[in-house]
């Protein structure tokens, strides 16, 4: 594990735990809300093409948000496992220490700033739609 003292590690674990609880509450609320919303409620009972597309867009946005939240929960669980196995705070690419300030800002970080920057430059074109 990186050169984190016990207080720093505890602080970061508290951040991870708090975010995990918040995400799960957000997902639970969204699922309850989606169960209460029906297509007719979203469109206001008018079934024209424009209203239908707005309802579809709202549903897609909710699904995308929930997908992002689930990915973040998985990242949190992976970070918690790295704490347990002693690799937390160590860059998975170069093995350098990930700074405490970076971990405070982004507790699930897997890479140091240099490696993350390189990864973003290398893979920046992925996920970009093309025609």
N, C-alpha and C positions, 0 to 999 in steps of 0.2 A: 504494500500500500504506500501511497505517496507520503511525504513527510507531514502528515496531518496529526495534530495532537488529539487527545481524546475529546476535549471540549469542541474542537472544530468538527470532528467526526460526528459527535452528538448533535451539534447544530445543523449539520447537513442532513442527518437522518431525520431530524424534526421537520426540516423543510420538505423532504421527500414524503414523509408521512402526512403532513398537512395537505400537500398538493394532491396526494392520492385520495384522501378523504373528500376533498373538495370536488375532484373530478368524478368520483363515484356518486356524489350527491347530485351533481349536474346531470349525469347520465340518467339517474333514477328519476329526476324531475322531468327530463325530456321524454322519457318513456311514458311516464304517467300522463304528461300533457298530450303526447301523440295518441294515446289511447282515447283521450277525450275529444280530440279534433277529428272530424270527419271531413271528407271532401266537400260536402255541401256546406259545412260550417266555414271552411276556408274560402270558398267561392261565394258565399252569401246566397246560395241557392240558385244563382244564375249560371246556366251551363253554356256560356259562349266560349269560343276558342281562346280568347285573351285571358279570361278568368281561369280557365283550365291551365294555361301555361304558367300563370302566376302561382297557382296552387302546386303545380309540379315543381317549379323553381323553389318554393318554400320547403317542400318535402325533401328535395335534393340537398338543399342547404342544411337542413336538420340532419340528414344522413351523413353528410360530409363532416359536419361539426362533431357528431358522435364518433365517427371513424377516427378523427384526429384525437379526440379525448381517449379513446381506447388505445391508440398507439402510444400516447403519452403515459398511460397507466403501465403499459408493457415496458416502456423505457424506465419508469420508476422501479418496477420490479427487477429489471436487469441491473440497475444501479444498486439496489439493496443486496442483490446476490454478489455484486462485485465487492461490496463492503464485507460481506461474510467470507469471501474467498481471498480477500486481501489485495485485490487488484484495483479497488476504487481509487480514483485520483491519479491513475497512471494511464498515459496515452496508449491506446491500443495499436497505434501505428508505429511510433518511434520509441515508446517506453519511457518518455520523459514525464516529469511530474506535471500534472494539471494544477495550475495555481488555485489557491483557496478562493481568491476573489472571483475567478471564473466559475468555480463550483458553486459559490453562493448565488451568482447570477443565473447559472444553468446547472443545477445539481446532477442532472443526468448526463452531463458531458462525458463523451468517450474518448475525445481527442484533445490534445493541447491546441492552443490558438493557431500555431504555425501549421500543424497537420490538418486542422479543420479548414483553414483558409485554402490550403492546397487542394483538399478534397472538393471544396466548393468550386474552385476554378476548373478542376478536372471534369467534374460531373455537372457543371452548371447547365449544360445543354439538355440533360435528361429531364423528362417531364414537361418539356416545352412543346406545346402543340405546333404542328406544322401542317400546311395544306398541301 
